């Protein structure tokens, strides 16, 4: 059998194994859309204080407010028993609240309702309870009636007048007055103690001149009760004359016996006091004696806590606020006068009511997740921890297999729906208690997007930007970002995805514009949102205003030319001396400048141009200096514009000191613009001769300054004057001045120790700057020793900036310090730093590397850690090497690229999650441990296989319009199918502006990669969503929109020049043209003559006429019609063709009309034979030939 130690070890081991699987609790966002649907147990949000004292004159209100979904119901217990509110007509409960109101208009006594109350808020998911509220009614009892005899006391003796106020609830506030209601003056001699009594360290005769009454003020009733007054009779050894009293001699010259100090409160030589943590501690010492003693306080073994201590009541009271455990101890008060002293020790104990170390908080888990509630409290004595569930002790509740109690922790494993409850933790000791409610809510909720839909983000180019995508779901969804609906998730490179869903773009560029889609995915479903990113050019001032010095009465003009993104409206505003500039009627502003005419002294100041767009801004400033008007004396050149000042003159050195010297100069002419600054530069001739360096600047009204210098430097100086126009030329150099040497002031920076080999340690530092050397022969003293070894320091002196310590052990810590020295002495030592000797290869591999759980893209891995001593260096990480061995998709070739992932873990059971795996693939992995320089031997190699997932988007998706009535869709298979493809899914719908039609669905077999869609209306546009399918579901969607009928470039561009019908048509046309050309050529070659008639002699008849020889002259109306495209004259006559070929006729009259064209008429010659006449009637012109063919 196992002993107790064995059981404890098993319990600890089971706890570690459990915690290693624990999921982070889900944080529920305070979003109204989520909270409206979120079912949650009750939570107490408002309640009365634990110790509740009420005024008997008012109604009693006991508060209890809770929130939950569904809305909770409320009940109360009084003194541990159910409080039936309905049976008491004086008690009512507010609507939608648990707050009780107890009224006494109809009678009743508030005292009858005193007791302990506790509120219970209940809904179907659990019960939350309030603190136990102790209700008490305020009391202001009367002072008991008593007859007080006069108090007789001898002058110089002490006296205590008791108060003893009646015990009230809460206790009253006491103070002393006389019968005339005047306060009793208190001082070092007379004062009131913490208990309310009035203490006289010694009595004076004049103390009998008044009486003394103790008053008690009750806070709740606002009443004051007065005790019967005391009267004093002071006995004196000599007659008392009140006129002889004065502050320097209170006894009026009488002899009164002096006495050594004694304590009136507390009594004895020691006492004790108990105080609770975080409360205030009041210690009191009141002493008697003559002369009046002074009080001093001490704490044995330490100092009084200065920040928390206050001395009150003339040092008689020590007050410490916010007491803590370190305030416990022995406090000593000492009273002394010139006759002696006395001490009293007060032993203070600090106890503590329970206070939280780890307060349990609400826990929201998804089904099958793990979690824990922790309740840790401390106190003095140590509090007892008790768990309750829904207001009942957890031991009395029904057993829950998913719940395990382990002291102050409750472990939940694989929680299920319906196991929600409210748990209470009660931590108590004899000084008080704490009660906390924490619910465990098991929640399953599909992913939801919480941000605005389709948000537009504008960002300036090259700026960092964040695209927000708040989301929620239970279990917590995995979020991925995509750009323009394509590609794999965005993460890495210039993108970074945060756990809250935000996508960071480290440097926005023009190509980053587009639509970004965030997709939240869990086993409960998927949700997505889109963010549109627009990258804009920066708004900047390209021509800024410049400093100006302008003569009074002239005009000043400041430029402010802006370049910005054309799509961003901008505003340009001017300010003067950081206040808005009032333009008025005189000052004019346009798009690129500000003009100030007739400048006066009031215009002087700094003008700032600020240009703003909705996302950025730029500003530039310039100073306007107003100069006096030009002199009336023409010999004075003040009318000239201002210029740079002349260089200062006559540089002189005086008041030499070890590290300073006075430099004096005479300013040059300022050329009508006051000198605003002097720049002093120096040159030294040892380290960087010939190079002038800035030393310091001084106001323009100084010409003698003390220069602070470095030791052991041979200086010379020059001065440059500066005004609003610019800088002067440098002055002539001063005489040289060499400062005396000194020990170094500076400590070498960048001290570190590191190992370049496994058996050494290189100590390196940054050498001092040249001007920090302070003297010749600079060298460095370096000390080192093993950390925590108690060894003597090793040291070396070197002039370099590195020292190598040899023959060290591997990776051992060393303490290192350094000091700079020169001939004049040693500088300050540096602080100690810790360095390490070199690292070596780790000797041990991680063992038992295994895969616990695998899904499609993630694998949970676990391994046994190495002994950190075997790392032989700084433990950097467990480095996992993994590669994709093959895909389970037949025939798919994969890249076997070796990838790494680091895990930093020092727990006993390390584990991690390997993500971004490709689904449906075979992987191999191994692990090594790594320090900064080496990797250890590999662990065992593990094979594992990822589960099938949803496929990637199809590699491409093309839409072609091959005719006016059809769309042809083609696509390629996904690059990563992530499983066995079972087909494709095509959703499409009509699109008309912002209106979309009803979606339609088509599915295809996995070997189909094209589809033809017949259009009902050729002008309709479609939106297509294509995704591949595996058994797991649909993959990423490839979205495309169809081209428009007339204007889109997606229509198939068919090359008709390569089509057969077009080639045939062109050949036929070419053949016809060739035949026509041949006919024309033949006709002209035969010399055919055109019959021409004289229009005057032979008018054209509508019918054919017979010639004299019996032959017919064929002429038709067609011959007399004008040719195509010929014009008609104003008189309506036909203008014959100007191609009459008169050169081929005989005797035809040819003439030209006004536009130079030839006029001729076709007719029949009388002397020609019939054959010729017949020939002349043929249509022999080329045009007629074409007509005849037609």
Secondary structure, DSSP 8 states (H G I E B T S, - for coil): ---HHHHHHHHHHHHHHHHHT----------HHHHHH--EEEEEEEE--SEEEE-TTS-EEE-EEEEEES--EEEEEETTEE--GGG-TTEEE-TTS--EEE--TT---GGGG-EEEEEEEEETTEEEE---EEEEE-B-----------EEEETTS-EEE-------BS--EEEEE-TTS-B----SSEEE-TTS-EEESS--GGGGGSEEEEEEEETTTTEEEE---EEEEEE-SS---GGG-BTTBTTTT-----EEEEEEES-SSEEEEEEETTS-EEEE-EEEEES--EEEEEETTB---TTTEEEETTTTEEEESS--GGG-EEEEEEEEETTEEEEEEEEEEEEEEEEEEE----EEE-TT--EEEE-EEEEES--EEEEEETTEEGGGS---TTEEEETTEEEE-S--TT--EEEEEEEEETTEEEEEEEEEEE--EEEEE-S-TTEEEEEETT--EEE---EEEES--EEEEEETTBSS---BTTEEE-TTS-EEESS--GGG-EEEEEEEEETTEEEEEEEEEEEE---EEEE----EEEETTS-EEEE-EEE--TTS--EEEEEETTEE---TTTEEE-SSEEEE-S--GGG-EEEEEEEE-SS-EEEEEEEEEEE----S-TT--TTS--------EEEEEES--SSEEEEEEE----TTS-EEEEEEEEEESSSSTT--EEEEEEETT--EEEEE--SS-EEEEEEEEEESS-B---------EE----------EEEEEE-SSTTEEEEEEE---GGG--SSS-EEEEEEEETTS----EEEEESSSEEEEES--TT-EEEEEEEEEETTEEEEE---EEEE----------EEEEEEEE-SS-EEEEEE---GGGG-S---EEEEEEEEEEESSTT-------EEEEE---STT-EEEE-S--SSEEEEEEEEEE-SS-B------EEEE--------BS-EEEEEEETTEEEEEE--BS---S---EEEEEEEEEETTEE---EEEEE-TT--EEEEE-SSTT-EEEEEEEEE-SS-B---EEEE---TTT-TTB----GGG-HHHHHHHHHHHHHHHHHHHHHHHHHHTT-------TTTS---SS-EE-TTS-EE---HHHHS--TT--B-TT--B---S---GGGSSS---EE-TTS-EE------TTS-HHHHHHHTS--SHHHHHHHH-
